[in-house]
Amino acid sequence: MAVAALACWAITATGGIYMLLVWLIENDPGSEATAPTRLPAALVAGHGLLAVTGLGLWTAYLLSHSGLFAWASVAVLIAVVSLGVTMFSRWISAYRAADLVPATTHAIPGVVATAAPPAEQNFPVLVVFGHGMLALTTFTLVLLTALGFGGS
């Protein structure tokens, strides 16, 4: 079960890295034509850094079979999941508001264009939900392993 948790964690991280790259590419804080993101950089960075930290702790658990590393992974994952739920709630509000982005007027008189959506509106829905479901599966597998179910 511990190796399955590692594999699930790696697949989850792949989806997270994809969304991070989309967010970095699409997020242009200096542009007036782009709506501001609802995902602050500190929230995105904290989620990613904690997830990588937890993955490192889980790898240490797999190498040492020390319960300390397993429970540290669980603790870090609780924080990762909390930040992930926060980001999901901010994403879903941006996703639902896609049709409500107000029109902006450019410097050319009489020309009206719609502002570009915030970066997170470019996340594919399937990737967002897949990432969340895999994260839930990862957390469950890690917790069950830490509790002693399924061996290592």
Backbone as ProteinMPNN parsed JSONL, in Angstrom:
{"seq_chain_A": "MAVAALACWAITATGGIYMLLVWLIENDPGSEATAPTRLPAALVAGHGLLAVTGLGLWTAYLLSHSGLFAWASVAVLIAVVSLGVTMFSRWISAYRAADLVPATTHAIPGVVATAAPPAEQNFPVLVVFGHGMLALTTFTLVLLTALGFGGS", "coords_chain_A": {"N_chain_A": [[0.819, -1.194, 0.0], [2.02, 1.187, 0.631], [3.745, 1.723, -1.496], [1.887, 1.994, -3.507], [0.695, 4.334, -2.633], [2.82, 6.093, -3.054], [3.025, 5.967, -5.863], [0.507, 6.959, -6.578], [0.731, 9.494, -5.485], [2.756, 10.552, -7.093], [1.478, 10.664, -9.601], [-0.55, 12.442, -8.98], [1.003, 14.689, -8.435], [1.942, 15.219, -10.993], [-0.342, 16.193, -12.328], [-0.677, 18.479, -10.754], [1.679, 19.901, -11.308], [1.262, 20.416, -14.012], [-0.988, 22.16, -13.854], [0.21, 24.237, -12.408], [2.106, 25.137, -14.285], [0.384, 26.057, -16.333], [-0.868, 28.113, -14.915], [1.329, 29.777, -14.368], [2.09, 30.511, -16.97], [-0.215, 31.772, -17.977], [-0.762, 33.753, -16.112], [-0.532, 37.09, -15.815], [0.377, 39.521, -14.09], [0.958, 42.221, -14.561], [-0.539, 43.089, -16.655], [-3.243, 44.99, -17.84], [-5.269, 43.986, -19.289], [-5.842, 41.501, -18.419], [-7.76, 39.689, -16.144], [-7.418, 39.835, -12.586], [-5.769, 37.211, -10.784], [-7.307, 34.73, -8.706], [-5.895, 33.166, -7.153], [-3.548, 33.568, -4.974], [-0.004, 34.01, -5.153], [1.453, 33.114, -2.916], [-0.249, 31.193, -1.819], [-0.386, 29.265, -3.858], [2.356, 28.586, -4.065], [2.862, 27.708, -1.425], [1.184, 25.436, -1.253], [2.329, 23.771, -3.226], [5.031, 23.54, -2.323], [4.714, 22.386, 0.202], [3.559, 19.968, -0.581], [5.666, 18.774, -1.998], [7.483, 18.564, 0.093], [6.108, 16.762, 1.758], [6.099, 14.545, 0.048], [8.81, 13.985, -0.005], [9.157, 13.254, 2.676], [7.571, 10.976, 2.677], [8.977, 9.342, 0.952], [11.26, 9.019, 2.503], [10.076, 7.532, 4.529], [9.474, 5.182, 3.097], [12.038, 4.248, 2.612], [13.089, 3.899, 5.182], [11.162, 2.815, 6.849], [10.214, 4.002, 9.123], [7.925, 4.959, 11.504], [7.698, 7.571, 12.302], [8.302, 9.16, 10.04], [6.154, 8.434, 8.434], [3.927, 9.432, 9.868], [4.605, 12.103, 9.938], [4.353, 12.671, 7.248], [1.586, 12.369, 6.969], [0.721, 14.511, 8.563], [1.772, 16.706, 7.134], [0.401, 16.336, 4.754], [-2.2, 16.933, 5.566], [-2.089, 19.698, 5.816], [-1.472, 20.297, 3.133], [-3.763, 19.372, 1.812], [-5.656, 21.071, 2.958], [-4.847, 23.595, 1.948], [-5.187, 22.976, -0.732], [-7.978, 22.577, -0.9], [-8.789, 25.164, -0.342], [-7.728, 26.478, -2.599], [-9.215, 25.162, -4.569], [-11.825, 26.043, -3.976], [-11.562, 28.734, -4.568], [-10.909, 28.532, -7.264], [-13.238, 27.349, -8.334], [-15.11, 29.371, -7.992], [-14.075, 31.282, -9.717], [-14.234, 29.863, -12.081], [-16.997, 29.514, -12.384], [-17.723, 32.143, -12.684], [-17.052, 32.827, -15.223], [-18.604, 33.839, -17.315], [-19.202, 36.311, -16.405], [-17.271, 38.236, -16.622], [-16.404, 41.574, -16.869], [-16.691, 43.891, -19.622], [-13.975, 45.733, -21.043], [-12.711, 48.935, -21.926], [-10.584, 49.818, -24.548], [-7.721, 51.824, -25.552], [-8.391, 52.754, -28.05], [-10.914, 54.675, -29.344], [-14.301, 53.729, -29.108], [-13.841, 51.012, -29.41], [-14.477, 48.021, -27.923], [-13.478, 45.468, -25.841], [-13.409, 42.194, -24.408], [-12.109, 41.508, -21.215], [-9.27, 39.441, -20.618], [-9.579, 36.226, -19.115], [-8.98, 35.309, -15.621], [-5.951, 33.561, -14.777], [-6.441, 30.987, -13.703], [-8.807, 30.155, -14.849], [-8.126, 28.848, -17.097], [-7.503, 26.258, -16.49], [-7.994, 22.893, -17.259], [-11.065, 21.307, -16.63], [-11.229, 18.556, -16.162], [-8.607, 17.955, -15.379], [-8.395, 19.404, -12.987], [-10.38, 18.167, -11.343], [-9.486, 15.505, -11.474], [-6.959, 15.748, -10.275], [-7.74, 16.474, -7.692], [-9.23, 14.199, -6.863], [-7.283, 12.194, -7.025], [-5.543, 13.218, -5.118], [-7.074, 12.925, -2.809], [-7.215, 10.135, -2.755], [-4.494, 9.551, -2.457], [-4.01, 10.692, 0.09], [-5.662, 9.037, 1.648], [-4.482, 6.491, 1.266], [-1.927, 6.977, 2.365], [-2.598, 7.619, 5.02], [-3.859, 5.203, 5.847], [-1.699, 3.448, 5.617], [0.059, 4.57, 7.511], [-1.428, 4.005, 9.749], [-1.07, 1.335, 9.873], [-2.337, -0.488, 8.217], [-2.463, -2.845, 5.538], [0.261, -3.401, 5.283], [3.661, -2.598, 4.208]], "CA_chain_A": [[0.0, 0.0, 0.0], [2.903, 2.353, 0.693], [4.238, 1.986, -2.848], [0.722, 2.508, -4.236], [0.563, 5.737, -2.224], [3.872, 6.827, -3.753], [2.64, 6.06, -7.278], [-0.637, 7.875, -6.645], [1.263, 10.821, -5.184], [3.495, 10.998, -8.278], [0.5, 11.02, -10.637], [-1.187, 13.67, -8.49], [1.973, 15.769, -8.624], [1.995, 15.529, -12.419], [-1.467, 17.103, -12.587], [-0.392, 19.738, -10.076], [2.712, 20.608, -12.071], [0.608, 20.905, -15.23], [-1.772, 23.356, -13.517], [1.159, 25.288, -12.05], [2.659, 25.687, -15.524], [-0.678, 26.838, -16.973], [-1.054, 29.323, -14.111], [2.488, 30.646, -14.578], [2.06, 31.022, -18.34], [-1.379, 32.634, -18.193], [-0.85, 34.803, -15.104], [0.231, 38.281, -16.187], [-0.083, 40.526, -13.134], [1.175, 43.586, -15.026], [-1.427, 43.398, -17.777], [-4.578, 45.479, -17.486], [-6.234, 43.239, -20.082], [-6.06, 40.218, -17.764], [-8.394, 39.773, -14.825], [-6.486, 39.37, -11.544], [-5.94, 35.831, -10.345], [-7.886, 34.514, -7.384], [-4.968, 32.271, -6.469], [-2.331, 34.301, -4.632], [1.243, 33.259, -5.349], [1.832, 32.455, -1.657], [-1.106, 30.017, -1.675], [0.077, 28.284, -4.85], [3.698, 28.14, -3.67], [2.754, 26.943, -0.179], [0.597, 24.135, -1.581], [3.321, 22.978, -3.947], [6.202, 23.257, -1.494], [4.329, 21.412, 1.229], [3.354, 18.678, -1.237], [6.998, 18.224, -2.271], [8.026, 18.19, 1.399], [5.434, 15.522, 2.152], [6.587, 13.466, -0.817], [10.141, 13.655, 0.51], [8.975, 12.512, 3.927], [7.029, 9.655, 2.357], [10.105, 8.592, 0.401], [12.078, 8.654, 3.664], [9.366, 6.437, 5.19], [9.652, 3.961, 2.302], [13.416, 3.781, 2.768], [13.438, 3.59, 6.575], [10.023, 2.186, 7.535], [10.037, 4.677, 10.406], [6.585, 5.517, 11.687], [7.819, 9.021, 12.435], [8.184, 9.737, 8.703], [4.794, 8.201, 7.954], [3.018, 10.37, 10.518], [4.971, 13.447, 9.473], [3.729, 12.788, 5.924], [0.156, 12.589, 7.196], [0.561, 15.886, 9.06], [2.017, 17.639, 6.024], [-0.708, 16.184, 3.804], [-3.375, 17.659, 6.08], [-1.892, 21.094, 5.405], [-1.555, 20.343, 1.667], [-5.184, 19.229, 1.457], [-6.331, 22.312, 3.369], [-4.534, 24.613, 0.944], [-5.81, 22.544, -1.982], [-9.416, 22.868, -0.827], [-8.888, 26.618, -0.473], [-7.517, 26.828, -4.006], [-10.355, 24.658, -5.333], [-12.98, 26.929, -3.772], [-11.286, 29.965, -5.324], [-10.978, 28.184, -8.683], [-14.622, 27.092, -8.741], [-15.799, 30.659, -8.102], [-13.582, 31.904, -10.954], [-14.755, 29.063, -13.193], [-18.429, 29.83, -12.522], [-17.87, 33.554, -13.039], [-16.454, 33.024, -16.543], [-19.487, 34.65, -18.161], [-19.471, 37.586, -15.755], [-16.118, 39.134, -16.749], [-16.892, 42.798, -17.499], [-15.983, 44.393, -20.801], [-13.102, 46.858, -20.779], [-12.516, 49.799, -23.087], [-9.179, 50.029, -24.878], [-7.36, 53.202, -25.885], [-9.01, 53.131, -29.327], [-12.305, 55.042, -29.066], [-15.351, 52.927, -29.713], [-13.49, 49.602, -29.464], [-14.703, 47.385, -26.638], [-13.046, 44.071, -25.848], [-13.574, 41.519, -23.13], [-10.843, 41.259, -20.514], [-8.862, 38.038, -20.565], [-9.959, 35.648, -17.82], [-7.85, 35.033, -14.733], [-5.159, 32.406, -15.209], [-6.998, 29.707, -13.267], [-9.913, 29.735, -15.71], [-7.558, 28.041, -18.176], [-7.274, 24.891, -16.041], [-9.017, 21.955, -17.723], [-11.891, 20.795, -15.529], [-10.848, 17.165, -15.902], [-7.338, 17.951, -14.641], [-8.679, 19.879, -11.626], [-11.086, 17.136, -10.589], [-8.6, 14.347, -11.371], [-5.947, 16.076, -9.274], [-8.383, 16.417, -6.378], [-9.581, 12.809, -6.518], [-6.022, 11.489, -6.761], [-5.031, 13.715, -3.836], [-7.862, 12.255, -1.769], [-6.761, 8.742, -2.734], [-3.149, 9.558, -1.872], [-4.136, 10.92, 1.533], [-6.248, 7.837, 2.25], [-3.461, 5.433, 1.273], [-0.883, 7.345, 3.324], [-3.161, 7.483, 6.363], [-4.035, 3.777, 6.143], [-0.363, 2.869, 5.798], [0.553, 5.055, 8.804], [-2.192, 3.293, 10.787], [-0.629, -0.065, 9.914], [-3.12, -1.35, 7.336], [-1.911, -3.165, 4.229], [1.708, -3.591, 5.254], [4.385, -1.521, 3.54]], "C_chain_A": [[0.866, 1.263, 0.0], [3.433, 2.722, -0.679], [3.106, 2.512, -3.716], [0.492, 3.98, -3.895], [1.598, 6.599, -2.933], [3.512, 7.02, -5.225], [1.484, 7.045, -7.462], [-0.184, 9.312, -6.422], [1.987, 11.383, -6.398], [2.54, 11.417, -9.394], [-0.218, 12.31, -10.253], [-0.272, 14.869, -8.716], [2.067, 16.178, -10.098], [0.865, 16.484, -12.807], [-1.246, 18.467, -11.952], [0.653, 20.563, -10.814], [2.128, 21.179, -13.358], [-0.18, 22.186, -14.933], [-0.88, 24.516, -13.111], [1.725, 25.946, -13.307], [1.625, 26.535, -16.27], [-0.853, 28.162, -16.239], [0.1, 30.295, -14.331], [2.481, 31.279, -15.967], [0.953, 32.054, -18.522], [-1.463, 33.816, -17.233], [0.068, 35.961, -15.491], [-0.212, 39.427, -15.294], [0.082, 41.967, -13.606], [0.223, 44.025, -16.128], [-2.785, 43.876, -17.28], [-5.662, 44.706, -18.229], [-6.558, 41.884, -19.462], [-6.7, 40.442, -16.401], [-7.422, 39.254, -13.774], [-6.811, 37.945, -11.113], [-6.581, 35.786, -8.963], [-7.022, 33.552, -6.566], [-3.679, 33.032, -6.175], [-1.097, 33.407, -4.753], [1.654, 32.513, -4.078], [1.018, 31.177, -1.435], [-0.643, 28.911, -2.617], [1.43, 27.714, -4.437], [3.641, 27.292, -2.407], [2.215, 25.547, -0.419], [1.642, 23.227, -2.243], [4.514, 22.593, -3.089], [5.895, 22.255, -0.382], [4.124, 20.029, 0.621], [4.694, 18.002, -1.531], [7.665, 17.781, -0.965], [7.42, 16.871, 1.875], [5.897, 14.33, 1.339], [7.99, 13.033, -0.377], [10.065, 12.858, 1.8], [8.46, 11.102, 3.658], [8.121, 8.759, 1.766], [11.028, 8.14, 1.532], [11.418, 7.51, 4.433], [9.589, 5.122, 4.431], [11.056, 3.377, 2.458], [13.729, 3.301, 4.179], [12.379, 2.787, 7.329], [9.82, 2.753, 8.943], [8.646, 5.302, 10.464], [6.593, 7.027, 11.818], [7.654, 9.701, 11.074], [6.77, 9.567, 8.141], [3.833, 9.223, 8.562], [3.346, 11.819, 10.172], [4.37, 13.692, 8.094], [2.236, 13.06, 6.052], [-0.087, 14.036, 7.633], [0.745, 16.907, 7.941], [0.878, 17.548, 5.007], [-1.986, 16.88, 4.28], [-3.274, 19.129, 5.684], [-2.027, 21.246, 3.891], [-3.013, 20.282, 1.223], [-5.951, 20.494, 1.824], [-6.087, 23.43, 2.363], [-5.167, 24.269, -0.403], [-7.302, 22.821, -2.015], [-9.655, 24.372, -0.956], [-8.731, 27.041, -1.928], [-8.68, 26.345, -4.867], [-11.556, 25.579, -5.192], [-12.79, 28.251, -4.507], [-11.378, 29.7, -6.828], [-12.433, 28.035, -9.132], [-15.395, 28.398, -8.859], [-15.345, 31.398, -9.357], [-14.146, 31.183, -12.169], [-16.225, 29.388, -13.447], [-18.663, 31.268, -12.972], [-17.349, 33.853, -14.445], [-17.301, 33.927, -17.429], [-19.729, 36.047, -17.597], [-18.316, 38.57, -15.845], [-16.567, 40.387, -17.48], [-16.057, 43.193, -18.712], [-15.113, 45.569, -20.375], [-12.935, 47.659, -22.059], [-11.032, 50.008, -23.299], [-8.965, 51.483, -25.263], [-7.993, 53.666, -27.189], [-10.476, 53.443, -29.061], [-13.289, 54.148, -29.812], [-15.059, 51.444, -29.787], [-13.632, 49.028, -28.055], [-14.292, 45.921, -26.769], [-13.251, 43.487, -24.457], [-12.204, 41.27, -22.514], [-10.541, 39.772, -20.541], [-9.209, 37.489, -19.187], [-8.743, 35.487, -16.916], [-7.194, 33.712, -15.135], [-5.822, 31.076, -14.867], [-8.208, 29.257, -14.084], [-9.424, 28.893, -16.875], [-7.249, 26.609, -17.748], [-8.365, 23.997, -16.625], [-9.755, 21.349, -16.527], [-11.487, 19.374, -15.161], [-9.555, 17.083, -15.095], [-7.573, 18.384, -13.192], [-9.338, 18.775, -10.8], [-10.237, 15.869, -10.437], [-7.536, 14.553, -10.308], [-6.545, 15.962, -7.865], [-8.712, 14.999, -5.945], [-8.325, 11.976, -6.233], [-5.399, 11.939, -5.445], [-5.769, 13.059, -2.677], [-7.44, 10.792, -1.634], [-5.382, 8.629, -2.092], [-3.226, 9.711, -0.358], [-4.665, 9.669, 2.234], [-5.217, 6.714, 2.342], [-2.351, 5.719, 2.287], [-1.386, 7.161, 4.75], [-3.317, 6.006, 6.753], [-2.696, 3.084, 6.378], [0.199, 3.286, 7.162], [-0.152, 4.347, 9.961], [-1.844, 1.81, 10.844], [-1.449, -0.995, 9.042], [-2.353, -1.629, 6.043], [-0.426, -3.4, 4.185], [2.398, -2.423, 4.572], [4.85, -2.02, 2.211]], "O_chain_A": [[0.481, 2.285, -0.568], [3.56, 3.905, -0.998], [3.324, 3.375, -4.566], [0.136, 4.775, -4.764], [1.291, 7.71, -3.365], [3.674, 8.113, -5.768], [1.487, 7.858, -8.385], [-0.657, 10.233, -7.088], [1.849, 12.567, -6.705], [2.775, 12.425, -10.061], [-0.464, 13.167, -11.102], [-0.724, 15.933, -9.137], [2.251, 17.356, -10.406], [1.086, 17.46, -13.523], [-1.588, 19.493, -12.541], [0.523, 21.782, -10.93], [2.459, 22.298, -13.75], [-0.063, 23.174, -15.657], [-1.18, 25.665, -13.435], [1.812, 27.172, -13.384], [1.951, 27.606, -16.781], [-0.972, 29.213, -16.869], [-0.119, 31.499, -14.465], [2.828, 32.45, -16.121], [1.163, 33.091, -19.15], [-2.168, 34.785, -17.514], [1.291, 35.823, -15.493], [-1.073, 40.219, -15.678], [-0.599, 42.855, -13.092], [0.185, 45.201, -16.491], [-3.399, 43.252, -16.414], [-6.834, 44.757, -17.855], [-7.458, 41.19, -19.934], [-6.246, 41.27, -15.611], [-6.671, 38.317, -14.047], [-7.971, 37.533, -11.083], [-6.412, 36.701, -8.157], [-7.367, 33.178, -5.445], [-2.81, 33.129, -7.041], [-1.152, 32.206, -4.488], [2.154, 31.391, -4.16], [1.542, 30.19, -0.919], [-0.524, 27.754, -2.213], [1.628, 26.5, -4.456], [4.307, 26.259, -2.329], [2.726, 24.577, 0.142], [1.808, 22.068, -1.862], [4.96, 21.446, -3.122], [6.712, 21.389, -0.067], [4.477, 19.024, 1.238], [4.838, 16.795, -1.336], [8.331, 16.746, -0.923], [8.132, 15.978, 2.336], [6.07, 13.234, 1.872], [8.307, 11.844, -0.383], [10.816, 11.902, 1.995], [8.86, 10.149, 4.326], [8.175, 7.563, 2.051], [11.521, 7.011, 1.522], [12.105, 6.62, 4.933], [9.856, 4.084, 5.036], [11.236, 2.16, 2.439], [14.542, 2.395, 4.358], [12.681, 2.152, 8.339], [9.319, 2.068, 9.834], [8.253, 6.07, 9.585], [5.611, 7.69, 11.484], [6.948, 10.703, 10.963], [6.256, 10.451, 7.456], [3.019, 9.811, 7.85], [2.452, 12.665, 10.121], [3.925, 14.802, 7.802], [1.687, 13.889, 5.327], [-0.992, 14.701, 7.129], [-0.031, 17.855, 7.818], [0.444, 18.564, 4.463], [-2.766, 17.364, 3.46], [-4.262, 19.732, 5.265], [-2.625, 22.211, 3.414], [-3.441, 21.05, 0.362], [-6.811, 20.936, 1.063], [-7.019, 24.132, 1.973], [-5.626, 25.153, -1.127], [-7.834, 23.251, -3.038], [-10.611, 24.801, -1.603], [-9.5, 27.859, -2.432], [-9.09, 27.04, -5.796], [-12.235, 25.867, -6.177], [-13.755, 28.824, -5.013], [-11.866, 30.544, -7.58], [-12.813, 28.538, -10.189], [-16.25, 28.527, -9.734], [-16.152, 32.072, -9.998], [-14.495, 31.813, -13.168], [-16.646, 29.521, -14.596], [-19.692, 31.571, -13.576], [-17.221, 35.019, -14.816], [-16.759, 34.702, -18.217], [-20.383, 36.872, -18.234], [-18.36, 39.629, -15.218], [-17.064, 40.292, -18.603], [-14.873, 42.867, -18.806], [-15.466, 46.313, -19.46], [-13.012, 47.106, -23.156], [-10.3, 50.333, -22.363], [-9.907, 52.275, -25.297], [-8.119, 54.871, -27.41], [-11.215, 52.573, -28.601], [-13.117, 53.857, -30.996], [-15.931, 50.672, -30.187], [-12.988, 49.494, -27.115], [-14.71, 45.228, -27.696], [-13.264, 44.209, -23.46], [-11.262, 40.873, -23.2], [-11.45, 38.944, -20.491], [-9.139, 38.217, -18.196], [-7.607, 35.523, -17.388], [-7.824, 32.858, -15.759], [-5.768, 30.137, -15.661], [-8.594, 28.09, -14.015], [-10.232, 28.282, -17.573], [-6.776, 25.819, -18.565], [-9.547, 24.314, -16.496], [-9.14, 20.934, -15.544], [-11.412, 19.03, -13.981], [-9.427, 16.228, -14.219], [-7.01, 17.792, -12.271], [-8.901, 18.483, -9.687], [-10.266, 15.23, -9.386], [-7.243, 13.645, -9.529], [-5.915, 15.413, -6.96], [-8.498, 14.636, -4.788], [-8.309, 11.158, -5.313], [-4.796, 11.134, -4.735], [-5.156, 12.681, -1.678], [-7.323, 10.275, -0.523], [-5.13, 7.731, -1.289], [-2.593, 8.962, 0.386], [-4.166, 9.29, 3.294], [-5.096, 6.062, 3.379], [-1.89, 4.813, 2.983], [-0.68, 6.609, 5.594], [-2.947, 5.611, 7.858], [-2.587, 2.224, 7.251], [0.749, 2.457, 7.886], [0.441, 4.118, 11.016], [-2.272, 1.106, 11.758], [-1.266, -2.21, 9.124], [-1.673, -0.748, 5.517], [0.113, -3.588, 3.094], [1.79, -1.37, 4.378], [5.489, -1.28, 1.463]]}, "name": "protein", "num_of_chains": 1, "seq": "MAVAALACWAITATGGIYMLLVWLIENDPGSEATAPTRLPAALVAGHGLLAVTGLGLWTAYLLSHSGLFAWASVAVLIAVVSLGVTMFSRWISAYRAADLVPATTHAIPGVVATAAPPAEQNFPVLVVFGHGMLALTTFTLVLLTALGFGGS"}
